[in-house]
């Protein structure tokens, strides 16, 4: 079984994406916040997107949130 290195990245248009760090294909996940929410969150917008992605992966994996996070990610801004 092979594993992909995934990264969470903020695009120039403000979208936050989860993508394979080693290829240029379409992102696996794209999160687009409204301008109002982006202005309200400021730089925390990436942290909110990370929390959303982690919650989704925990839900899919069947975790109830009481264990350690199943996906550990570090912010990567380009």
TIVO-2410 file (N, C-alpha, C; in nm, 3 decimals):
# residues 78
REC num residu      c1      c2      c3 atome chaine
REC   1      X   0.084  -0.117   0.000     N      A
REC   1      X   0.000   0.000   0.000    CA      A
REC   1      X   0.089   0.123   0.000     C      A
REC   2      X   0.060   0.219  -0.085     N      A
REC   2      X   0.139   0.342  -0.089    CA      A
REC   2      X   0.060   0.456  -0.025     C      A
REC   3      X   0.134   0.548   0.031     N      A
REC   3      X   0.074   0.663   0.097    CA      A
REC   3      X   0.119   0.789   0.027     C      A
REC   4      X   0.029   0.884   0.014     N      A
REC   4      X   0.062   1.012  -0.048    CA      A
REC   4      X   0.092   1.114   0.062     C      A
REC   5      X   0.188   1.199   0.036     N      A
REC   5      X   0.213   1.312   0.125    CA      A
REC   5      X   0.112   1.419   0.088     C      A
REC   6      X   0.028   1.456   0.182     N      A
REC   6      X  -0.076   1.555   0.157    CA      A
REC   6      X  -0.038   1.687   0.221     C      A
REC   7      X  -0.082   1.796   0.159     N      A
REC   7      X  -0.058   1.928   0.215    CA      A
REC   7      X  -0.185   2.011   0.206     C      A
REC   8      X  -0.201   2.098   0.304     N      A
REC   8      X  -0.308   2.196   0.302    CA      A
REC   8      X  -0.245   2.327   0.260     C      A
REC   9      X  -0.299   2.385   0.155     N      A
REC   9      X  -0.238   2.503   0.094    CA      A
REC   9      X  -0.343   2.610   0.070     C      A
REC  10      X  -0.304   2.735   0.087     N      A
REC  10      X  -0.391   2.848   0.054    CA      A
REC  10      X  -0.352   2.897  -0.085     C      A
REC  11      X  -0.450   2.897  -0.174     N      A
REC  11      X  -0.427   2.942  -0.311    CA      A
REC  11      X  -0.434   3.094  -0.320     C      A
REC  12      X  -0.387   3.149  -0.431     N      A
REC  12      X  -0.386   3.294  -0.452    CA      A
REC  12      X  -0.526   3.354  -0.443     C      A
REC  13      X  -0.629   3.278  -0.481     N      A
REC  13      X  -0.767   3.330  -0.477    CA      A
REC  13      X  -0.830   3.318  -0.339     C      A
REC  14      X  -0.756   3.268  -0.239     N      A
REC  14      X  -0.807   3.256  -0.103    CA      A
REC  14      X  -0.861   3.119  -0.068     C      A
REC  15      X  -0.883   3.033  -0.167     N      A
REC  15      X  -0.931   2.897  -0.139    CA      A
REC  15      X  -0.825   2.820  -0.061     C      A
REC  16      X  -0.872   2.731   0.025     N      A
REC  16      X  -0.784   2.640   0.097    CA      A
REC  16      X  -0.805   2.502   0.035     C      A
REC  17      X  -0.695   2.435  -0.003     N      A
REC  17      X  -0.707   2.305  -0.068    CA      A
REC  17      X  -0.624   2.201   0.004     C      A
REC  18      X  -0.671   2.077  -0.005     N      A
REC  18      X  -0.596   1.960   0.039    CA      A
REC  18      X  -0.555   1.889  -0.088     C      A
REC  19      X  -0.425   1.870  -0.106     N      A
REC  19      X  -0.377   1.808  -0.229    CA      A
REC  19      X  -0.254   1.723  -0.203     C      A
REC  20      X  -0.227   1.639  -0.302     N      A
REC  20      X  -0.106   1.558  -0.300    CA      A
REC  20      X   0.012   1.654  -0.316     C      A
REC  21      X   0.106   1.646  -0.225     N      A
REC  21      X   0.220   1.739  -0.226    CA      A
REC  21      X   0.314   1.717  -0.342     C      A
REC  22      X   0.304   1.600  -0.408     N      A
REC  22      X   0.403   1.566  -0.510    CA      A
REC  22      X   0.351   1.568  -0.653     C      A
REC  23      X   0.224   1.601  -0.674     N      A
REC  23      X   0.176   1.608  -0.812    CA      A
REC  23      X   0.092   1.734  -0.831     C      A
REC  24      X   0.065   1.768  -0.953     N      A
REC  24      X  -0.008   1.890  -0.984    CA      A
REC  24      X  -0.154   1.868  -1.018     C      A
REC  25      X  -0.207   1.752  -0.979     N      A
REC  25      X  -0.346   1.722  -1.013    CA      A
REC  25      X  -0.443   1.810  -0.934     C      A
REC  26      X  -0.570   1.798  -0.974     N      A
REC  26      X  -0.678   1.870  -0.906    CA      A
REC  26      X  -0.675   1.840  -0.756     C      A
REC  27      X  -0.701   1.940  -0.670     N      A
REC  27      X  -0.703   1.915  -0.526    CA      A
REC  27      X  -0.807   1.810  -0.488     C      A
REC  28      X  -0.780   1.739  -0.380     N      A
REC  28      X  -0.874   1.640  -0.328    CA      A
REC  28      X  -0.993   1.709  -0.262     C      A
REC  29      X  -0.967   1.821  -0.195     N      A
REC  29      X  -1.069   1.898  -0.125    CA      A
REC  29      X  -1.041   2.046  -0.150     C      A
REC  30      X  -1.147   2.123  -0.169     N      A
REC  30      X  -1.135   2.268  -0.185    CA      A
REC  30      X  -1.236   2.332  -0.091     C      A
REC  31      X  -1.188   2.425  -0.006     N      A
REC  31      X  -1.276   2.498   0.085    CA      A
REC  31      X  -1.270   2.645   0.045     C      A
REC  32      X  -1.387   2.702   0.020     N      A
REC  32      X  -1.396   2.843  -0.020    CA      A
REC  32      X  -1.483   2.916   0.081     C      A
REC  33      X  -1.422   3.008   0.154     N      A
REC  33      X  -1.495   3.090   0.249    CA      A
REC  33      X  -1.538   3.220   0.181     C      A
REC  34      X  -1.650   3.274   0.223     N      A
REC  34      X  -1.694   3.403   0.170    CA      A
REC  34      X  -1.594   3.511   0.213     C      A
REC  35      X  -1.596   3.622   0.143     N      A
REC  35      X  -1.507   3.733   0.177    CA      A
REC  35      X  -1.532   3.778   0.322     C      A
REC  36      X  -1.659   3.781   0.362     N      A
REC  36      X  -1.693   3.823   0.498    CA      A
REC  36      X  -1.628   3.731   0.602     C      A
REC  37      X  -1.633   3.601   0.579     N      A
REC  37      X  -1.573   3.506   0.673    CA      A
REC  37      X  -1.421   3.516   0.669     C      A
REC  38      X  -1.363   3.529   0.550     N      A
REC  38      X  -1.217   3.544   0.539    CA      A
REC  38      X  -1.170   3.668   0.615     C      A
REC  39      X  -1.245   3.780   0.601     N      A
REC  39      X  -1.209   3.903   0.672    CA      A
REC  39      X  -1.221   3.883   0.823     C      A
REC  40      X  -1.324   3.812   0.867     N      A
REC  40      X  -1.347   3.790   1.009    CA      A
REC  40      X  -1.237   3.700   1.069     C      A
REC  41      X  -1.198   3.594   0.997     N      A
REC  41      X  -1.101   3.498   1.049    CA      A
REC  41      X  -0.956   3.543   1.031     C      A
REC  42      X  -0.930   3.623   0.931     N      A
REC  42      X  -0.792   3.665   0.903    CA      A
REC  42      X  -0.705   3.544   0.873     C      A
REC  43      X  -0.587   3.539   0.933     N      A
REC  43      X  -0.495   3.428   0.909    CA      A
REC  43      X  -0.545   3.297   0.971     C      A
REC  44      X  -0.641   3.305   1.062     N      A
REC  44      X  -0.696   3.183   1.123    CA      A
REC  44      X  -0.779   3.102   1.024     C      A
REC  45      X  -0.804   3.156   0.906     N      A
REC  45      X  -0.883   3.084   0.807    CA      A
REC  45      X  -0.820   2.949   0.775     C      A
REC  46      X  -0.689   2.941   0.772     N      A
REC  46      X  -0.620   2.814   0.744    CA      A
REC  46      X  -0.643   2.716   0.859     C      A
REC  47      X  -0.636   2.764   0.982     N      A
REC  47      X  -0.659   2.677   1.098    CA      A
REC  47      X  -0.802   2.623   1.098     C      A
REC  48      X  -0.898   2.706   1.061     N      A
REC  48      X  -1.037   2.661   1.055    CA      A
REC  48      X  -1.053   2.555   0.946     C      A
REC  49      X  -0.991   2.577   0.831     N      A
REC  49      X  -0.997   2.478   0.723    CA      A
REC  49      X  -0.932   2.347   0.766     C      A
REC  50      X  -0.818   2.355   0.835     N      A
REC  50      X  -0.753   2.233   0.885    CA      A
REC  50      X  -0.845   2.158   0.981     C      A
REC  51      X  -0.912   2.230   1.070     N      A
REC  51      X  -1.004   2.166   1.165    CA      A
REC  51      X  -1.120   2.100   1.091     C      A
REC  52      X  -1.169   2.163   0.986     N      A
REC  52      X  -1.278   2.105   0.907    CA      A
REC  52      X  -1.233   1.975   0.840     C      A
REC  53      X  -1.114   1.977   0.783     N      A
REC  53      X  -1.062   1.857   0.716    CA      A
REC  53      X  -1.036   1.746   0.818     C      A
REC  54      X  -0.980   1.782   0.933     N      A
REC  54      X  -0.955   1.681   1.037    CA      A
REC  54      X  -1.086   1.621   1.088     C      A
REC  55      X  -1.188   1.704   1.107     N      A
REC  55      X  -1.318   1.653   1.152    CA      A
REC  55      X  -1.376   1.556   1.049     C      A
REC  56      X  -1.360   1.588   0.922     N      A
REC  56      X  -1.411   1.499   0.817    CA      A
REC  56      X  -1.337   1.366   0.817     C      A
REC  57      X  -1.205   1.369   0.830     N      A
REC  57      X  -1.129   1.244   0.829    CA      A
REC  57      X  -1.159   1.162   0.954     C      A
REC  58      X  -1.176   1.227   1.068     N      A
REC  58      X  -1.214   1.155   1.190    CA      A
REC  58      X  -1.351   1.090   1.175     C      A
REC  59      X  -1.444   1.161   1.116     N      A
REC  59      X  -1.578   1.107   1.095    CA      A
REC  59      X  -1.572   0.983   1.004     C      A
REC  60      X  -1.498   0.994   0.896     N      A
REC  60      X  -1.486   0.882   0.802    CA      A
REC  60      X  -1.419   0.763   0.870     C      A
REC  61      X  -1.320   0.790   0.954     N      A
REC  61      X  -1.248   0.682   1.022    CA      A
REC  61      X  -1.325   0.628   1.142     C      A
REC  62      X  -1.435   0.692   1.180     N      A
REC  62      X  -1.516   0.645   1.290    CA      A
REC  62      X  -1.469   0.686   1.427     C      A
REC  63      X  -1.385   0.788   1.433     N      A
REC  63      X  -1.336   0.835   1.563    CA      A
REC  63      X  -1.438   0.927   1.626     C      A
REC  64      X  -1.440   0.926   1.758     N      A
REC  64      X  -1.535   1.012   1.829    CA      A
REC  64      X  -1.472   1.141   1.881     C      A
REC  65      X  -1.345   1.163   1.849     N      A
REC  65      X  -1.279   1.285   1.891    CA      A
REC  65      X  -1.207   1.273   2.024     C      A
REC  66      X  -1.219   1.160   2.093     N      A
REC  66      X  -1.155   1.145   2.223    CA      A
REC  66      X  -1.011   1.097   2.211     C      A
REC  67      X  -0.973   1.047   2.095     N      A
REC  67      X  -0.836   1.000   2.073    CA      A
REC  67      X  -0.752   1.111   2.013     C      A
REC  68      X  -0.626   1.079   1.994     N      A
REC  68      X  -0.538   1.171   1.925    CA      A
REC  68      X  -0.588   1.192   1.783     C      A
REC  69      X  -0.558   1.307   1.722     N      A
REC  69      X  -0.601   1.329   1.584    CA      A
REC  69      X  -0.546   1.221   1.491     C      A
REC  70      X  -0.628   1.178   1.396     N      A
REC  70      X  -0.585   1.074   1.303    CA      A
REC  70      X  -0.496   1.128   1.193     C      A
REC  71      X  -0.505   1.256   1.165     N      A
REC  71      X  -0.423   1.319   1.062    CA      A
REC  71      X  -0.353   1.437   1.125     C      A
REC  72      X  -0.223   1.435   1.122     N      A
REC  72      X  -0.145   1.546   1.175    CA      A
REC  72      X  -0.092   1.623   1.056     C      A
REC  73      X  -0.127   1.750   1.051     N      A
REC  73      X  -0.083   1.833   0.939    CA      A
REC  73      X  -0.017   1.958   0.992     C      A
REC  74      X   0.078   2.006   0.918     N      A
REC  74      X   0.140   2.134   0.948    CA      A
REC  74      X   0.097   2.233   0.841     C      A
REC  75      X   0.070   2.356   0.880     N      A
REC  75      X   0.029   2.453   0.779    CA      A
REC  75      X   0.139   2.474   0.677     C      A
REC  76      X   0.102   2.473   0.551     N      A
REC  76      X   0.195   2.500   0.442    CA      A
REC  76      X   0.132   2.607   0.357     C      A
REC  77      X   0.187   2.726   0.360     N      A
REC  77      X   0.134   2.835   0.279    CA      A
REC  77      X   0.230   2.862   0.165     C      A
REC  78      X   0.174   2.873   0.046     N      A
REC  78      X   0.257   2.901  -0.072    CA      A
REC  78      X   0.220   3.034  -0.129     C      A
***
